[in-house]
Amino acid sequence: MKIEGTLKHFNYSPRGGYEALILTTRKGLAQVNFHPGQATVLAARLKIGGKVSVKAVLIEDARGVAHPVYELACLEVLGKPLNLDPVVHIKGVVTRLNHSRHGEINGAVLDTGDFVHLKPHGAKALKLEPGLILKATGPASPMLFEGHRVVEAEKANGVNLLKLDHAKKAAKKAAKKAAKKAASKAAKKSAA
């Protein structure tokens, strides 16, 4: 279904990010929900008070909603579909390191203000340090407090972090299996 209207405002999620567009249409208000990863693109492309044209699917709900609620299928700008892929390509200079709750380096804040999350094994593989030029690709979402983005890096400075993640998980699984096998052997020996 095609919906045209004016962007009244963005609707917030309980975590403080954008999760929907509230549009003023000829029939009244309409809410158009979207994937959290699309918030950065939508916030950059849409202006409050601007005209919006979307293709969306009506969400049937028997709870007595205040206005029709839709799920975004496609956003059009000047009659052409807009790519809402949340994957971004980002480049910047590392200004400071970020640490996990356990104290391991897990990412970096760039001179752009954006945070690139690499996970500890990714940060180690890249030998992350202030002053390093970091090029990363991955899904982005808005930061809750600072107006910048959080990028969940899948690739950084030519390193495929998804492969590193899979290799780490496989090694952990193999170590766990070996420990279980050793414990089983030890139990058999002590029982004999």
N, C-alpha and C positions, 0 to 999 in steps of 0.2 A: 504494500500500500504506500502511495506517495503522500507525504505530509509536507506542507509548506507553511511557513510562519516566520515570526520574529523571535530571536533568542531573547527571552526575558532574563534568564540567568542559568548558571550551572547548578545542579543539585549535588549536595555533598554526601559522601558515604560516612558511616560512623567513624572511620579512621581519618577523616579530614580531606580526602581526595575527591576529585570530581567523579561522579558515577552516572550522571544523566543530564540531558538538556531539558529545560522547561521552555516550551515554545508557546507563544500566543498565536493561535490560528483563527480562521474565520468562525470555527465552531467552539472556540474557547481554549482553555489550556490543554496542552498535551505534554506528556513526559516521555522522553526517548532515552532509555537506558543503553549504556555501551560498556564494552570491556574496559577494565581499569587501565590496561596498557595503551588504550587509545586516547586517554585523557590528555597527554602531552600534545599530541597532534591537534586534537580538537581545540584545546585552549590556545594554541598558537594560531590557528586558522580562523576561529570564530570570534566575533566581537559582540558584546551585549548590545542589543538593539539592531543587529544586522539580520538580513534576510537569510533564512535557512531552508534548504530543500533536502529531505531525506526519504529513503525507502526504508520502511520498518514493518515489523510484524507485530500485530496486536497481541498483547498478553491477556488472556482471559483470566479473570479473577473474580470470585464470588464474594469478596470481603467488603464490597461497597466502597470502592476507591473514589478519591476526590475528582479524578479526571482520567481520561484514557491513558493507559501505559503501554508503551511499545518497546521492542528490542530493535536496536539499530542494525540495519542490513547494509546500507550504503548511504554515504553523504555525497551530495552533488554541489559543486561550486561552478557557477556559470554553465550549468547544464551538463557538466562532465563529472564522473565519479572521482572522488578524492581518495588516494591511497591512505588508508588508516593503519597501515602496518606499524606497530609500535617499535620495530627494530630501528635503531639509529646507528649512525657512524659518527664517532666523536673523537676529537683530537685535542690534546692540551698538555700543559706542563704540570707534573705532579707538584703541588704546593705543600701537601701534608699527607701523612699516612693515616689510615683508619685501622682500628683494631677490633677484633671480635670480643665477645664477652669474656673469653678466656685469655685475652691479651695478645693473641696472634695477629699479625698484620693480615688484613683481609681485603684491602682495597686502598683507593687513593682519592683525595679531593684534588680536582684540577684547577688551574687558574681561571677556568670558566665558571667555577662554583659548583660544577656537577660532581657527583660521587660515582665512581666506577667500582662496583663490587666484583672482586676477582676470586674470592674464597682464599683461604690460607695457602693451599697448594698452588694456586695461580699466581699469587703474590710472590711466592718463593721461586717459581719457574721464571718469572720476569725479572727477578732481582730488583724488586720495586724499591725506589728511593726518591726523595725530593729532588727535583730538577730533571728527572727522566721525562722524555716526551712519550706520552702514552696515546696510542691509537687503538680504539676499542669498538667492537660491534656487539649489539645485543638489545634486548627489549628495554625500553625506558618507561619510567613512570615519574610523576611529579613528586618532589620532596615535600614532606608535610609542612615544614616550617620556613623554608628559605626561598621558595620560588625557583629552584633549580631542578635538575633531574637526577634520578638514581638509574644508573645503567647496570643491568645484570649482564656482565660481559660474557659472551660466548667465544669470542676471539679477541686477542689483544697482542699487539706488536707481532703479528704473524703466528702466534701460538694458539692452537685450537684448545680452548679451556674445557670444552665438552668432552674431548678425548681424554684429557688429563683427569677429569672427574670420573669418567668410566674406568680408566686404568687404576685410579685410587680405590674405587669401590671393588674392582675385581681383586686387587691385591689384599684388601681388607677381608674380603670373603674367603680368599685362599688361605690367609693366615688363620682365620677363625676355623676353617675346615681342618687345617693341619693340627691346630691346638686340640680340637675335638677328637681327632684320630689318635693323637698322642695320649690324651686322657683316657680314651677307651682301651688302648694298649696297656697303659699303666694299671688300669682297673682289672684287666684280664690277668696280668702277671701277679698282682697282689691276691687275686682270688684263687690262683693256682697253687 
